[in-house]
């Protein structure tokens, strides 16, 4: 009986300590939303985990020249970083709260910047098949939960987002080009070529909605609907603008061959002067 009481007392003490740690981080114990301190932890902890395991992986990968062993170390510490995130979720947040996309980004950036420039090429050849499959799974996983019905409710936010994004890219490219004295084609047209959306926007939308869902689910829905609507519009309008800008900058061939001397065979005919026939060296 005394032994049972001791075990119960230790269990209660551990639970109380864990509860105190969670309250110190501002995490709701009763199932409510997370505090701003918890949101900061959700963003910073993935970077801490990814960088820590990335430092260990890079240090060990530098000790060998064998691509197979380097690939094994890379995968091992990448999995360990995921396990570290799971432990924090289980012990601290009690839910899947840590953003594993940020953990992977921090891990990869740390390893890539610590290894010499040419050395990771052999490892990347082994890793590329896994990377390609992972990208497909990430985009599908982030795209499937997006509700297209949210697009109708995000009209004003979508317009503001599209215009602000376009102004930032076009204006930033123009100002940067002027400051660096870049070529006029770069200054004028670079911003327009940056307008189309890509899968990266869905990745960061997933990061934003995951973080905001713990604080304000309604705000997460607005962000999700806004980005989806903007991605649809930009994939139609911005792609046309980007193609037009590439043509004006001379980076791709024009549709009319007459506008592009390289594609006009008539303009590529060499200028050969007619040579008069040689006169006979003997007289008739």
Order of alpha helices (4+ residues) and beta strands (2+ residues): alpha-alpha-alpha-alpha-alpha-alpha-alpha-alpha-alpha-alpha
